[in-house]
């Protein structure tokens, strides 16, 4: 239970980071996103280590779902840290940055939430730890609330064209048009 609370704390750090990025703009709080990420990793690893003796070691099962879990983790890391080209993402137009609309961000406005959920789902299938299932459900619920906050407050204040982006790009669930646009603009 302690590790789930640590994971919940991570989302508080994420929210404070977002609020700071719009209102306070204090450099010391800019590290809260990475601190929150560290807490989430720590919580997940802690749950695994605390339940290590309960893992059912089935190499075939673990290989299939472990590969899928790693695949979703790679997509998540790529989406959050590498999919946004610096020059195109942070170009200032009349004082406000513009939304990046290509690649994975043409797929939906919050593609990371899909990869986050996929990671926890397949990690649970890999290790079959009950506490990991609960943590995944709780963390994915918090992540959903976090992206709703971003979608309705943070990004509207951070990007001058976010409302236009909302009209052209699905929230979470891709559609045929957004999948096509993603594939055409993926680098």
Secondary structure, DSSP 8 states (H G I E B T S, - for coil): -HHHHHHHHHHHHHHHHHHIIIII--GGGGGHHHHHHHHHHHHHHHHHHHTGGG----HHHHHHHHHHHHHHHHHHHHHHHTSS-HHHHS-EETTEE----STHHHH-TTHHHHHHHHHHHHHHHHH--HHHHHHHHHHHHHHHHHHHHIIIIIHHHHBTTHHHHHHHS-SSS--HHHHHHHHHH--
